[in-house]
Amino acid sequence: MGYKLNKSDIYMLVLFYVIGIAVTLSTYDFSTQIVEALLDTLIYVTFSFTVVYIIVFIFFPYFFPKNKIFLLFLCTAVLMAIAGVLEIYFYNLTEGEGAKFLEKYLFTFKVWLWGIATSAQNAGILLGVFLGKKFYDAQLEVQAKEKEKRESELRLLKAQIDPHFLFNNLNTVDSLIDSDPTVAKAYLQKLSQLYRYLISTKDDEIVPLEDEINFAKNYMFLIEKRFGSAYQFSVEGMDGKEEVWIPPGALQTLIENVVKHNIGQAEDPIYTDIIVHEDKVIVTNDLRLKQKTAESTKTGFKNLQARFALLTDQPVEIIVDDKYTLVLPLIKEVD
């Protein structure tokens, strides 16, 4: 909860008192009560604002975070009683009856109840509006911080890119330059498109699925040029698909894992099918695990799961039988 008087608080105070003062002054006869009207208005504004300010900006910050609710209510009641009695006294003082009021009521229990009622009447509406606004502001602040935290976590997760990916592709280009310059040129073009996509989406939480599919196809091209027909890919279900969203690089992670963990051969390739459904993408590949997988940081799939967890309540599903299947939920609504 924000415990500082901000610009919107000031605007609200001005609006409230413009209306409140107008209503108060409308009850006076300005031909005979102009001085009394002005003094009463000054007393009303001074005491109502003081009560609200102390409760909202002093009592709440001190008691509420410590969960001292009873003390908060007790101090609020005492404050309202004292402020109310003083306010009544000043009203009587403007009418020349201040001494009489003190003599008759000061040491009675009734006057303190009267004081609470007066403070509640004059400051209650403003206090309720102010507290409601402050709790609303606090909710917005919490949401903003949660969003900032989520975006920060996503940026960190997206930054965990396997450096071997770049090195492997540069080595492939180096070998192709000597053996097949034309293919090397095409390879570099696809690689540049791939990195252009990674750079352009580095600050994006999600991207259109169509963009991610095109990115994945570029990545598939690189794999096919590196390994020949040992790894083969197909994409189905994109025709006429309404716009849906997915974290950038999600399909790359899955395709990369297919190559990293499975042995593909030209005469016995690993087939990977990417099938787009209405609310999910299903990626299925043959299982032919390598006996010794290259050293891995084991962050790829966990990274992907964490990114989806920050974006949707639908989990990433894994199905392992004679094939390896991953089900990625698609995101239909964008904030």
N, C-alpha and C positions, 0 to 999 in steps of 0.2 A: 504494500500500500504506500502510495506517495504521500509523504508528510510535509511537502513544501508547497507554498502558495505559488502556483504557476499562472501563466497568462490567461488560460481558460478559466481558472478560478476567479481571477479579477473580473473578467467579462461577465461571469455568472453573478458575482456580487453586485456589480453595477446594475445589471438587468433586474436582479431581485429587489434592490433598494429603490430603483426608479419606480417600479410597480408598487412596492410597499409604502414608500413615502407618498406617492400619489393617492393611494387609498386612505392613508392616515390623514393627510391634509384635507381630503374631501369632507371630513367630519367636522371641520372647524368653520366658524363664521369669520372670514378675514376682515370684516369691517370692525370687529371688536376683539378678536382673538389671535391676531397676527403674531404677537410676541409669544404667547402661550403655545401656539402651533409650532413655531420654529424651535422653541426650547424643548417641547415634548418630542419633536422629531429628532433633535440632536441626542436626547437621552435614549430614545428608542434605538437609533443606529449604533450609538456607542456601546450600550450594554449588550444588545443582541450580537453584534460582531465580536465583542470581547468574549462572550460565553462560547460562541461557535469556534473562535480561533483557539482558545485554551483547550477545549475538548478535543478538537480535531488535530491540532498541531502540537499539543503538549501531552495531554493525557493519553491519547491513543498510541503515539509513538513510544511512550514509556511503559504503559501497562499491557497493551494488546499483544506485542511480540512475546512477552513473558507469561502470557495466558493468565494474567491477574485480573480476571473479569469482574470479580466482586469488588476489588479495590477501585477498578475503573468506574463502576456504577456508583459506588459510595462517594468517590471524589467528585463525580459529575453532579450527584444530588446536592452535595455540600456547596459546590460552586454555584449551581443554579439557585439555591436558597439564598446565599449571600448576595449574589448579583441581583436577584429579584427584589430582595429587601432594599438594597441600595437604590435600585431603579424606582421602587415605590416611594422611597424617601425623597428622591430628587423630584419626582412628579409633585409630591406634596409641597416640597420646598418652593417650586415655581408658583404655587398657589398661596404661599405665605403660611403654610401649616406644617412645616418641617418639624418644629419643636414639639408641636402637639402630637404628631405622629410618633416621635421617639418616646415621648412620655407615656403614650397610651398603649403602644404595641411592641416596643423593642424587645422586651423580656417575656413575650408570650410565645407559646408554641405555635399558635395560630398564624402568626406573621411569617414564620419560616415556611409553613406550608403554602401560605399566600405567595411568598417569594418564589418557590419552585413553580407554582402555577403561572405566575407572571412571566418567568423566564421561558417556561415551556410554550406559553402563548406567543411571546414575541420572538423567540429564537428557535422554536421547535421546527417550524417549516424549513427555515434556512439550514438548520443542523441536519435534518433528514435529507434534504437535497444534497448538501455538501458531503455527507458520509456516503450517500449512494454514488455520487460522482467519484469520490476517492476510491471506493471499492471497484467501480467500473474502470477507472484509470489503472488501478493495480492489476486487474485482469488483463487489460491490454498490454501492460508492461511485462507481465509473466508470459503472455503469448509471444510478444516480441523477442524476449530473451530465449524462449524455447525455440523459436524459429531461427534466431541467430545461432544458437547452439547446434541445431540440426544442420544448418547450412555449413557451419564450421566442421562438424563431423563428416559431412559429405565431402567437403573439400579435402579433408585429410585422407579419407578413404580413396578418393579418386586420384590422389597424388601417389598412391602405392602402386606404381606401374613397374612391371618387371623390366629391369634394364637390359636383360638378355634379349628382349624382343627387338630392340633397335640394333644391337650388335649382330644378331643372327641375320637380320634383313640386310644390313650393310655388307656382311660377308657374302650373302647370296648375290647381291649386286656386283660385288668385286669379281666373283667367279663368272657371272654372266657376261660381264664386259668383254672378257677374252673369248668366251665360247660362243656367245650369241648377242651381239650389241643391240640388235633390234628388240629382243626380249628384255634386255637390260634396261632399255629406254622405257618400254611399257611398264616394267616393274617399278622403276623410279617414279613414273607418273602416278601409278596406283599408291605407292608408298607416300608420295607427297599429298595426295588426296586424303589418305588415311590420317596423316598427321595434321593436315589442315582442319579436318573434322574434330580431332582430339583437342586442338587449340581453340577452335571456335565454340566448343561445348564445355570448356574447362570450368566455367562458372555456372553451368546449367545443372539443375537437379534432375530434370527429365527432358527428353527430346521426343519428337514424333517418331512412332515406330517405323514409318517409311524411311526416315533419315537413317535410323539405326540399321535397318535391313540393307540399305545401300552401302553403308559403311562396312557391314559384315561381308557383303559380296566382294568389296575391294580386298578385305582381309583374306577371304577365301582364295582370291586370285593369287595373292602372295604365297599362300601355302601350296597351292597347286603348282606354282612355278618352282618352288623350293623342293617339293617332294614328288613331283610328277603326278601320277594317278593313284598314289598310295592312299590319299585321303580325298574323298569325294563328297560334295555337299549339294543339297537341294533345298529350295525354299518354296513353300506352297501356302496359299490362302490369303495372299495380299490383295488380290483383285477385288475392287469395290469396297475395301475395308474402310470403315469410318475412322476418323482420326483418334488414335489412342497413343498413349505415351509409355516410355520405358526409360530407365536410367541409361545415360550414354556409356557405351563400352560394355554393356551387359552381355551382348551376344559374343563380343570378342573374347571375353573371359571364358565362355563355354567352349567356343571353337578352339581356343588356345589349349584348354585342358584336354580336349580330344586328342590333339597332336602330342601333347606332353606325356600323356599316360597310356597311350595305345600304340601298338606296333602296326603300322600300315605297310603293305607291299603292293607293288604294281599289279601282280597277278592275283592278289587277295586284298583288295583295298578295304579301308574302314569307311563305311557309309554313315553320313550324318544327315538327318532330316530335320529341317526347321519348319514346323507347321503352325500357322497363325490361326487361332480360333477367335471367337468374339471377345473373350475376356482374358485370354492367356496365350502364351507362346510355348509350344512343346518342342523341346530339342532332344532328339533320340539318336544315339550312336551305337555302333557295334562295340562289343567289349572284347578287347584282345590286349590285356594289360602287359606292360613291359615288366620284366623281372626286376630291373633296377631303373627306377625313374630318376631322371636328373634331379639334383638337389633343389628342393623347393622351399620357399618361405611359408608355404601353406596359408597365404593370405588371400589368394585369388577368390576361391569360392566363399570363404568366410566374409571377405570384403563385400562380395556381391549380396550375400544374405543380409549383412548389416545395412547396406544401402537401401535394399527393399524394405527392411524393417522400419527405417526412418521415413519412408514414403507411403507405405500402405500397411493395412492390418492383415492383408492376405500373404501367407508365407510362401517361400520358394519350396516346391515339393521335389523330392527325389524318389525315383522308382528304379530299383535294381533287380533285374531278372536275367534273361539271356542278353538283354541290352541295358544300356544306361540311359535313363530318361530324367530330364529336368523340366519342371513346369514353372514358368515365370508368369506371375500375374501382370496384367496390363492395367494401366492407370487411365481412367476415363475422364476424371474431373481434375482440373488444374486450378489451384488457388491464384 
